Amino acid sequence: MSEPLFSVGQRVQIADRTPPVHHRVPSYAKGHVGVIERVCGMHANPELCIRGDGKPFQRIYRVRIPQTDLWAPYEGTDGDKLEIEIFEHWLELAQ
């Protein structure tokens, strides 16, 4: 099993793309920057499950994004966060 590309506390950006296959990244999260909250396990890639077994498995990360970055205008507190699990191949280091 390969080592994680990202570690807890790193700022990452979720890719903003729409592949023509099933994927598990909601539109509202695409393109946003968050922080790795935890490194999760390896799981079958849903983009490859429709015509195969989902291998090679991909690592999942839990990413924390401020709600104020996601929704305009957001009426909650500045401390409100979304935690979302994202496959590694959807993430890149944020600038």
C-alpha positions as CSV (number, residue, x, y, z in Angstrom):
1,M,0.0,0.0,0.0
2,S,1.4,3.4,-1.0
3,E,2.0,6.2,1.5
4,P,-0.6,9.0,1.7
5,L,0.1,12.0,-0.5
6,F,-1.4,14.4,2.0
7,S,-1.2,14.7,5.8
8,V,-3.4,16.1,8.5
9,G,-3.3,19.9,8.6
10,Q,-2.4,20.4,4.9
11,R,-4.4,22.7,2.8
12,V,-5.9,21.1,-0.3
13,Q,-8.1,22.0,-3.2
14,I,-10.8,19.7,-4.5
15,A,-10.7,19.4,-8.3
16,D,-13.4,21.2,-10.3
17,R,-14.2,18.7,-13.0
18,T,-17.2,16.6,-14.1
19,P,-16.2,13.3,-15.5
20,P,-18.8,11.4,-17.6
21,V,-18.9,8.6,-15.0
22,H,-20.3,8.1,-11.5
23,H,-18.2,10.0,-8.9
24,R,-18.7,11.0,-5.3
25,V,-17.7,14.7,-5.2
26,P,-20.7,16.9,-4.8
27,S,-20.9,20.0,-7.1
28,Y,-21.0,22.4,-4.1
29,A,-17.5,21.2,-3.0
30,K,-15.7,21.2,-6.3
31,G,-13.0,23.9,-6.6
32,H,-13.0,24.7,-2.9
33,V,-10.0,24.7,-0.5
34,G,-10.1,22.9,2.8
35,V,-7.8,21.3,5.4
36,I,-7.1,17.6,5.8
37,E,-8.8,16.6,9.0
38,R,-7.9,12.9,8.8
39,V,-6.4,10.3,6.5
40,C,-9.0,7.5,6.1
41,G,-8.6,4.0,4.6
42,M,-8.4,2.7,1.0
43,H,-11.6,2.1,-0.9
44,A,-12.8,1.1,-4.3
45,N,-12.8,4.0,-6.7
46,P,-16.5,4.5,-7.7
47,E,-15.4,5.9,-11.1
48,L,-14.1,2.4,-11.9
49,C,-16.8,0.3,-10.3
50,I,-19.3,0.6,-13.0
51,R,-17.2,-1.4,-15.4
52,G,-14.9,-3.2,-13.1
53,D,-13.9,-3.9,-9.5
54,G,-12.8,-0.3,-8.5
55,K,-9.1,-1.2,-8.4
56,P,-6.7,0.2,-7.8
57,F,-8.2,1.2,-4.6
58,Q,-7.8,4.9,-3.7
59,R,-7.2,6.6,-0.3
60,I,-9.9,8.8,1.1
61,Y,-9.3,11.9,3.2
62,R,-11.7,13.8,5.4
63,V,-11.5,17.5,4.3
64,R,-12.8,20.3,6.5
65,I,-14.2,23.4,4.6
66,P,-15.6,26.5,6.3
67,Q,-19.3,26.8,5.6
68,T,-18.8,30.5,4.9
69,D,-16.6,29.5,1.9
70,L,-19.3,27.2,0.5
71,W,-22.5,29.2,0.7
72,A,-23.1,32.8,0.0
73,P,-24.5,34.3,2.0
74,Y,-24.0,31.9,4.9
75,E,-25.9,33.0,8.0
76,G,-24.3,30.6,10.5
77,T,-21.2,31.2,12.6
78,D,-17.7,31.6,11.2
79,G,-16.8,28.4,13.1
80,D,-19.3,26.2,11.2
81,K,-17.5,23.6,9.0
82,L,-18.4,20.9,6.5
83,E,-16.4,17.7,6.8
84,I,-16.4,15.7,3.6
85,E,-14.6,12.5,2.6
86,I,-12.8,12.9,-0.8
87,F,-10.8,10.4,-2.8
88,E,-7.1,11.2,-3.2
89,H,-7.2,11.7,-7.0
90,W,-9.6,14.6,-6.5
91,L,-7.2,16.5,-4.3
92,E,-4.2,18.8,-5.0
93,L,-2.1,21.0,-2.7
94,A,-3.7,24.4,-2.3
95,Q,-1.8,27.6,-3.2
